[in-house]
C-alpha cells in the first residue's frame, strides 16, 4: 500500500460511519444508480475506490452495530471484491475478471490479507450471535472465494508462503 493509503486508512479508523468522507459515500451512490453488478464493478475500478473499500470494511467502527451497518449497506460491493456475483435468480456464481485482478493484484494483496483476518474475526463473533443462516452462507462464500483468489495469485506472484 502507498503511504497515502495507509494514512487514509488510519484516518478512516478514527471516523464514525455516519461521518465517513465523501469518497466512501460514493459507494452507496454507485449502488443506487447502477443497473447491474458488473457495471458497479467497472465503476469501482474506474474510480480507483477498491482499496478504500477494503480498508473501510476492515476498520473497527465506533458504533455498537457498526459491522452490521457496513455489511448491510455494502454487501453487494463486498461480494464484488470477493468475486461473488449474483445472477438474476439471486444465485451466487463465481465470475473472474482479468481487468479487476490485473489492476488490484498483486498491488492490493496486503489489503486482501488484512481483510481476510478481519473477516475471520468478525465471522467468529457473528456466528456466536446466532445470525440468520443466509448471512452465514454469504460469509462462507466470501471467505471461500477470497482464499481461492489468494491461493491462485500466490502461485503466480509468490506473495504468500505456503504452509
N, C-alpha and C positions, 0 to 999 in steps of 0.2 A: 504494500500500500504506500502511496505517496505521503509525505509529511503533512500536506494539507488535508488529506483524507483522514489521517489519524487525529489531527487537531479537530476536524469537524466531528469525528466520532466522539471525542471527549466532550465537545460542546453539546452534542445530542444527548449524551448520557446525563447531563445536568438539567435538561429541559423537560417539563411536564408534557404529556402527549398533546394537550389542548393548545400548547404554546410552541409546537414544532415549527421550524422555519418554513417559508413559502415553498422551497424546493420539495420538501416532503409532502406538502399539501397537494402538489401537482399530481401525486399518485392517485389520490381519490378522484381528481378531475379526469384523469385518464380512464378510470373505470366507468365514470358516468357517461362519457361521450363516445367510448369505443363500442363498436358493434360486435367484435369478436375477440377471443383471447389472443389470436395471432396478431391482430392489429395492436393490442396492448403490448405484446412482447416487442414488436418492432419499434413502438414509440418509446419504450423503456430504453432500448438500445440507442435510439436516436438522441434521447435526452441525456445519455450517459448517467442514468439515475440508479442503476442496479447496485453499485457499491454503497450508495446512501441507503437504499432499501435494506440491504443485508445488514448494515451496521445498525440501522434503526430497529429492525426486527429483533436483534440480539441485545439491545440495550435494556437495562433494568428500569422499567417505568416506576415513577414515584407513586402512582395511584394504585390502590389495592387491586383493582381489576384491570390493571394496565395490560397484562398479557392477553386477556380475553378481548380487550378493546382492539388491540393490534391484530389478533387473529381473525376477529370478526370483520374488520374494515379491510384487511389486506390479504385475506385468504386466497383470493384469485391470483394476486401478484406473487405471493409466496409460492403458490403452486407453479407459476411460470418459472420462477427461479430454480425450482427443484425438478423441472422437466415433467410436470404433471399437466396434462391437457385434459379438458373436459369437452366431450363432443355434444351434439345436440340432444342426445338422450341422457345427458349427465353421467355418462360412463367415463371413468378415468382411463385415459390411454396415454401411452408414452410417445413423445414426439421429440426427435432430435433436430436441432437447428445448428448447422455449421457456423452460420453467421454469429449466432448467440455465443457459442463456445469459443470461436476464434477471437472474439472481442474481449471476453471476460476471463478466459483461462489461457495460460497459467497466471496471468496478472492478478486475478482475483482469487487465487487458490487459498490464500490465508483467510480471506473473508469467509469462504465456504467452510473451512475447517473450524473457525471460530463459531460460525453459525451452527454447525453440527453439534458442537459441545453444548451450546446454548439450548438447542432443541432437545438434546438428550436430557438435560437438567429439567427443563420445563415439562417435557413429556412425562418424566417420572413423577413430578409433582401433580400434574393433571390426572394421571392415571389413578393416583391415590384419592383424588377428589371425586371419583366415580362420574366422570363426564359421559355424555351421550356416546353411544357406540360409533355414530357416524364421524364424530370428531377424532376418536381414537383410530378409526380406519384411515381417515385423511392423514393423520400424523404418521401412521405406519407407512403409507405410500410415500410421503415426503421423505422420511428417513431412508427407506429402501432405495429410492431413486437417487438421493444425494450420495449414499455410499457407493452405488453403482457408478455414478459420474466420477467421483473421486478416484475409484479404483481404475477406471478406464484411462483417466488423464495421468494418473501416477505412473502407469506403464509407459505412456508416451513421453512424458516430460521428466520422469524420475524425481518427482517432487515429494512423494510420500514414501517413507521407508516401509517396506512390507514386513510384518511381524513374524 
